[in-house]
Amino acid sequence: FDSPLYDKNYLVFTYQNAQGQVDVRGIDFAADYLIDDLFSVAMTYSNLNRNVFSKAPGATALNPLTANAAKHRGSLTFRYDDQTRGMSAELRGRYADAFPVNSGVYNSYNIGTPVPYESVPVNAFVDAGFSWRLPFASNVRWSLNAQNILDSDVPTFIGVPTVGRMVTTRVQYTF
């Protein structure tokens, strides 16, 4: 094995198929509540009963099968939507538990130690958005959205860079 992209030709990572099955259960929940004609609240929640399977076929305590996903994640959103004035706004909080990873070269488990030494940390973000239908052109809408407005410096997966505050704007023209 020789690759111009990687100079360690003695090191190859790959995946293997495990025979058998794993038992995992979960729940997804979403609810929207309309407070009145202008305000609403939305909530989402997802849960996995297990995200580490050390007794899966072919897995060990030192090299378990993982779901590579958080056991708990959710969001809470507050919305304002005034159709007569053409304005809307949203404030959203997002949360995801820390979780271990075992995927190719990204392995949270230290060989020789059955305890994860590195995992994806807790993710908690706040997002905000605003949209306005321009009064002088009813078929034009301008929006401004900001994700991670608190600029949390947290990676969402092992091996990926952190994404800080991101602000985008858009002008939409409807025919």
Phi and psi in degrees as GROMACS dihedral restraints (atoms count N, CA, C in turn):
[ dihedral_restraints ]
;  ai    aj    ak    al  type     phi  dphi    fc
    3     4     5     6     1  -143.9    20    10
    4     5     6     7     1   129.0    20    10
    6     7     8     9     1  -136.4    20    10
    7     8     9    10     1   135.5    20    10
    9    10    11    12     1   -70.2    20    10
   10    11    12    13     1   -14.0    20    10
   12    13    14    15     1   -86.1    20    10
   13    14    15    16     1   -18.0    20    10
   15    16    17    18     1  -143.3    20    10
   16    17    18    19     1   124.7    20    10
   18    19    20    21     1   -90.2    20    10
   19    20    21    22     1     0.8    20    10
   21    22    23    24     1   -98.6    20    10
   22    23    24    25     1    82.3    20    10
   24    25    26    27     1   -73.0    20    10
   25    26    27    28     1    -5.6    20    10
   27    28    29    30     1   -91.3    20    10
   28    29    30    31     1    -4.7    20    10
   30    31    32    33     1  -116.0    20    10
   31    32    33    34     1   116.4    20    10
   33    34    35    36     1  -130.1    20    10
   34    35    36    37     1   126.1    20    10
   36    37    38    39     1  -107.1    20    10
   37    38    39    40     1   139.2    20    10
   39    40    41    42     1  -149.9    20    10
   40    41    42    43     1   177.2    20    10
   42    43    44    45     1  -106.5    20    10
   43    44    45    46     1   157.4    20    10
   45    46    47    48     1  -131.5    20    10
   46    47    48    49     1   152.8    20    10
   48    49    50    51     1   -89.0    20    10
   49    50    51    52     1   135.7    20    10
   51    52    53    54     1  -102.1    20    10
   52    53    54    55     1   138.4    20    10
   54    55    56    57     1   -84.0    20    10
   55    56    57    58     1   147.6    20    10
   57    58    59    60     1   103.6    20    10
   58    59    60    61     1  -155.7    20    10
   60    61    62    63     1  -146.5    20    10
   61    62    63    64     1   163.1    20    10
   63    64    65    66     1  -122.7    20    10
   64    65    66    67     1   153.3    20    10
   66    67    68    69     1  -106.9    20    10
   67    68    69    70     1   113.4    20    10
   69    70    71    72     1  -137.1    20    10
   70    71    72    73     1   139.4    20    10
   72    73    74    75     1  -127.7    20    10
   73    74    75    76     1   156.8    20    10
   75    76    77    78     1  -160.8    20    10
   76    77    78    79     1   174.6    20    10
   78    79    80    81     1  -144.9    20    10
   79    80    81    82     1   141.7    20    10
   81    82    83    84     1  -121.9    20    10
   82    83    84    85     1   135.3    20    10
   84    85    86    87     1  -136.5    20    10
   85    86    87    88     1   136.6    20    10
   87    88    89    90     1  -142.6    20    10
   88    89    90    91     1   138.4    20    10
   90    91    92    93     1  -144.5    20    10
   91    92    93    94     1   141.2    20    10
   93    94    95    96     1  -121.0    20    10
   94    95    96    97     1   134.9    20    10
   96    97    98    99     1  -125.4    20    10
   97    98    99   100     1   120.9    20    10
   99   100   101   102     1   -87.7    20    10
  100   101   102   103     1   111.8    20    10
  102   103   104   105     1   -72.9    20    10
  103   104   105   106     1   -48.2    20    10
  105   106   107   108     1  -155.8    20    10
  106   107   108   109     1  -161.7    20    10
  108   109   110   111     1   -67.2    20    10
  109   110   111   112     1   -19.0    20    10
  111   112   113   114     1  -108.8    20    10
  112   113   114   115     1   -31.8    20    10
  114   115   116   117     1  -116.3    20    10
  115   116   117   118     1   144.2    20    10
  117   118   119   120     1  -147.8    20    10
  118   119   120   121     1   161.0    20    10
  120   121   122   123     1  -128.6    20    10
  121   122   123   124     1   137.8    20    10
  123   124   125   126     1  -128.5    20    10
  124   125   126   127     1   146.5    20    10
  126   127   128   129     1  -140.6    20    10
  127   128   129   130     1   141.8    20    10
  129   130   131   132     1  -130.4    20    10
  130   131   132   133     1   150.4    20    10
  132   133   134   135     1  -151.4    20    10
  133   134   135   136     1   135.2    20    10
  135   136   137   138     1  -130.3    20    10
  136   137   138   139     1   141.5    20    10
  138   139   140   141     1  -141.1    20    10
  139   140   141   142     1   136.4    20    10
  141   142   143   144     1  -112.3    20    10
  142   143   144   145     1   136.0    20    10
  144   145   146   147     1   -71.4    20    10
  145   146   147   148     1   -26.9    20    10
  147   148   149   150     1  -145.9    20    10
  148   149   150   151     1   143.6    20    10
  150   151   152   153     1  -128.6    20    10
  151   152   153   154     1     3.7    20    10
  153   154   155   156     1  -129.3    20    10
  154   155   156   157     1   127.9    20    10
  156   157   158   159     1  -122.8    20    10
  157   158   159   160     1    80.4    20    10
  159   160   161   162     1   -74.9    20    10
  160   161   162   163     1   -16.3    20    10
  162   163   164   165     1  -102.3    20    10
  163   164   165   166     1    12.1    20    10
  165   166   167   168     1   -67.6    20    10
  166   167   168   169     1   151.7    20    10
  168   169   170   171     1   -54.9    20    10
  169   170   171   172     1   125.7    20    10
  171   172   173   174     1    87.7    20    10
  172   173   174   175     1    -9.5    20    10
  174   175   176   177     1   -93.9    20    10
  175   176   177   178     1   156.3    20    10
  177   178   179   180     1  -133.5    20    10
  178   179   180   181     1   171.9    20    10
  180   181   182   183     1   -63.2    20    10
  181   182   183   184     1   -28.3    20    10
  183   184   185   186     1   -87.3    20    10
  184   185   186   187     1   -18.3    20    10
  186   187   188   189     1  -143.2    20    10
  187   188   189   190     1    70.1    20    10
  189   190   191   192     1   -80.6    20    10
  190   191   192   193     1   162.5    20    10
  192   193   194   195     1   -81.0    20    10
  193   194   195   196     1   132.1    20    10
  195   196   197   198     1  -124.3    20    10
  196   197   198   199     1   153.7    20    10
  198   199   200   201     1   -79.0    20    10
  199   200   201   202     1   -13.5    20    10
  201   202   203   204     1    54.1    20    10
  202   203   204   205     1    38.1    20    10
  204   205   206   207     1  -148.5    20    10
  205   206   207   208     1   156.3    20    10
  207   208   209   210     1   -73.3    20    10
  208   209   210   211     1   147.7    20    10
  210   211   212   213     1   -72.6    20    10
  211   212   213   214     1   -35.5    20    10
  213   214   215   216     1  -126.8    20    10
  214   215   216   217     1   133.1    20    10
  216   217   218   219     1  -151.4    20    10
  217   218   219   220     1   150.5    20    10
  219   220   221   222     1  -167.2    20    10
  220   221   222   223     1   174.3    20    10
  222   223   224   225     1  -148.9    20    10
  223   224   225   226     1   154.5    20    10
  225   226   227   228     1  -135.8    20    10
  226   227   228   229     1   126.4    20    10
  228   229   230   231     1  -127.8    20    10
  229   230   231   232     1   133.4    20    10
  231   232   233   234     1  -111.2    20    10
  232   233   234   235     1   129.0    20    10
  234   235   236   237     1  -124.6    20    10
  235   236   237   238     1   145.2    20    10
  237   238   239   240     1  -123.9    20    10
  238   239   240   241     1   128.8    20    10
  240   241   242   243     1  -142.7    20    10
  241   242   243   244     1   104.7    20    10
  243   244   245   246     1  -107.4    20    10
  244   245   246   247     1    97.1    20    10
  246   247   248   249     1   -65.6    20    10
  247   248   249   250     1   -35.7    20    10
  249   250   251   252     1   -68.1    20    10
  250   251   252   253     1   -36.4    20    10
  252   253   254   255     1   -90.1    20    10
  253   254   255   256     1   -10.8    20    10
  255   256   257   258     1    73.4    20    10
  256   257   258   259     1    28.1    20    10
  258   259   260   261     1  -121.1    20    10
  259   260   261   262     1   144.5    20    10
  261   262   263   264     1  -146.7    20    10
  262   263   264   265     1   152.5    20    10
  264   265   266   267     1  -146.9    20    10
  265   266   267   268     1   155.5    20    10
  267   268   269   270     1  -148.4    20    10
  268   269   270   271     1   141.0    20    10
  270   271   272   273     1  -129.8    20    10
  271   272   273   274     1   124.6    20    10
  273   274   275   276     1  -131.6    20    10
  274   275   276   277     1   137.3    20    10
  276   277   278   279     1  -110.8    20    10
  277   278   279   280     1   135.9    20    10
  279   280   281   282     1  -124.1    20    10
  280   281   282   283     1   143.1    20    10
  282   283   284   285     1  -140.2    20    10
  283   284   285   286     1   142.1    20    10
  285   286   287   288     1  -145.8    20    10
  286   287   288   289     1   133.5    20    10
  288   289   290   291     1   -59.7    20    10
  289   290   291   292     1   160.4    20    10
  291   292   293   294     1   -69.4    20    10
  292   293   294   295     1   150.2    20    10
  294   295   296   297     1  -153.1    20    10
  295   296   297   298     1   148.0    20    10
  297   298   299   300     1   -79.2    20    10
  298   299   300   301     1   156.8    20    10
  300   301   302   303     1  -126.0    20    10
  301   302   303   304     1   137.8    20    10
  303   304   305   306     1  -142.3    20    10
  304   305   306   307     1    89.6    20    10
  306   307   308   309     1  -148.0    20    10
  307   308   309   310     1   103.8    20    10
  309   310   311   312     1    61.4    20    10
  310   311   312   313     1  -125.1    20    10
  312   313   314   315     1   -77.1    20    10
  313   314   315   316     1   -12.9    20    10
  315   316   317   318     1   -93.6    20    10
  316   317   318   319     1   100.5    20    10
  318   319   320   321     1  -131.1    20    10
  319   320   321   322     1   118.5    20    10
  321   322   323   324     1   -75.2    20    10
  322   323   324   325     1    -9.7    20    10
  324   325   326   327     1   -98.7    20    10
  325   326   327   328     1   127.7    20    10
  327   328   329   330     1   -79.8    20    10
  328   329   330   331     1   120.9    20    10
  330   331   332   333     1   -57.8    20    10
  331   332   333   334     1   125.3    20    10
  333   334   335   336     1    99.3    20    10
  334   335   336   337     1    -9.7    20    10
  336   337   338   339     1  -129.1    20    10
  337   338   339   340     1   120.7    20    10
  339   340   341   342     1   -78.7    20    10
  340   341   342   343     1    12.6    20    10
  342   343   344   345     1  -113.0    20    10
  343   344   345   346     1   132.4    20    10
  345   346   347   348     1   -61.3    20    10
  346   347   348   349     1   133.0    20    10
  348   349   350   351     1  -104.8    20    10
  349   350   351   352     1   -13.0    20    10
  351   352   353   354     1  -148.5    20    10
  352   353   354   355     1   137.7    20    10
  354   355   356   357     1  -150.5    20    10
  355   356   357   358     1   174.6    20    10
  357   358   359   360     1   -71.8    20    10
  358   359   360   361     1   124.7    20    10
  360   361   362   363     1   -72.8    20    10
  361   362   363   364     1   170.9    20    10
  363   364   365   366     1   -57.3    20    10
  364   365   366   367     1   134.4    20    10
  366   367   368   369     1  -110.2    20    10
  367   368   369   370     1   123.4    20    10
  369   370   371   372     1  -138.1    20    10
  370   371   372   373     1   119.0    20    10
  372   373   374   375     1  -130.6    20    10
  373   374   375   376     1   154.1    20    10
  375   376   377   378     1  -122.4    20    10
  376   377   378   379     1   130.1    20    10
  378   379   380   381     1  -121.1    20    10
  379   380   381   382     1   155.1    20    10
  381   382   383   384     1  -145.6    20    10
  382   383   384   385     1   150.3    20    10
  384   385   386   387     1  -149.0    20    10
  385   386   387   388     1   153.8    20    10
  387   388   389   390     1  -142.2    20    10
  388   389   390   391     1   140.2    20    10
  390   391   392   393     1  -138.6    20    10
  391   392   393   394     1   141.8    20    10
  393   394   395   396     1  -142.6    20    10
  394   395   396   397     1   124.5    20    10
  396   397   398   399     1   -82.1    20    10
  397   398   399   400     1   119.6    20    10
  399   400   401   402     1   -63.6    20    10
  400   401   402   403     1   131.6    20    10
  402   403   404   405     1   -67.9    20    10
  403   404   405   406     1   -27.1    20    10
  405   406   407   408     1   -88.9    20    10
  406   407   408   409     1    -5.1    20    10
  408   409   410   411     1  -150.6    20    10
  409   410   411   412     1    93.2    20    10
  411   412   413   414     1   -65.6    20    10
  412   413   414   415     1   -14.3    20    10
  414   415   416   417     1   -98.8    20    10
  415   416   417   418     1    12.7    20    10
  417   418   419   420     1  -118.5    20    10
  418   419   420   421     1   130.2    20    10
  420   421   422   423     1  -125.9    20    10
  421   422   423   424     1   133.1    20    10
  423   424   425   426     1  -110.8    20    10
  424   425   426   427     1   136.8    20    10
  426   427   428   429     1  -135.3    20    10
  427   428   429   430     1   152.7    20    10
  429   430   431   432     1  -134.4    20    10
  430   431   432   433     1   124.0    20    10
  432   433   434   435     1  -127.9    20    10
  433   434   435   436     1   140.3    20    10
  435   436   437   438     1  -130.0    20    10
  436   437   438   439     1   124.8    20    10
  438   439   440   441     1  -105.9    20    10
  439   440   441   442     1   143.9    20    10
  441   442   443   444     1    56.0    20    10
  442   443   444   445     1    54.1    20    10
  444   445   446   447     1   -65.9    20    10
  445   446   447   448     1   -19.3    20    10
  447   448   449   450     1   -86.4    20    10
  448   449   450   451     1     0.1    20    10
  450   451   452   453     1    57.8    20    10
  451   452   453   454     1    45.0    20    10
  453   454   455   456     1   -65.5    20    10
  454   455   456   457     1   128.0    20    10
  456   457   458   459     1   -95.6    20    10
  457   458   459   460     1    72.2    20    10
  459   460   461   462     1  -129.9    20    10
  460   461   462   463     1   128.4    20    10
  462   463   464   465     1   -74.8    20    10
  463   464   465   466     1   148.8    20    10
  465   466   467   468     1   -94.5    20    10
  466   467   468   469     1    -6.5    20    10
  468   469   470   471     1  -161.6    20    10
  469   470   471   472     1   156.1    20    10
  471   472   473   474     1   -68.2    20    10
  472   473   474   475     1   135.6    20    10
  474   475   476   477     1    88.4    20    10
  475   476   477   478     1     0.2    20    10
  477   478   479   480     1  -111.4    20    10
  478   479   480   481     1   151.2    20    10
  480   481   482   483     1   -73.5    20    10
  481   482   483   484     1   158.0    20    10
  483   484   485   486     1   -75.8    20    10
  484   485   486   487     1   148.3    20    10
  486   487   488   489     1  -115.2    20    10
  487   488   489   490     1   115.5    20    10
  489   490   491   492     1   -78.4    20    10
  490   491   492   493     1  -152.8    20    10
  492   493   494   495     1   -61.2    20    10
  493   494   495   496     1   135.3    20    10
  495   496   497   498     1  -132.2    20    10
  496   497   498   499     1   121.6    20    10
  498   499   500   501     1  -115.9    20    10
  499   500   501   502     1   129.2    20    10
  501   502   503   504     1  -128.7    20    10
  502   503   504   505     1   152.0    20    10
  504   505   506   507     1  -130.6    20    10
  505   506   507   508     1   157.4    20    10
  507   508   509   510     1  -151.1    20    10
  508   509   510   511     1   142.2    20    10
  510   511   512   513     1  -116.3    20    10
  511   512   513   514     1   124.9    20    10
  513   514   515   516     1  -117.4    20    10
  514   515   516   517     1   128.3    20    10
  516   517   518   519     1  -112.2    20    10
  517   518   519   520     1   123.7    20    10
  519   520   521   522     1  -102.8    20    10
  520   521   522   523     1   128.2    20    10
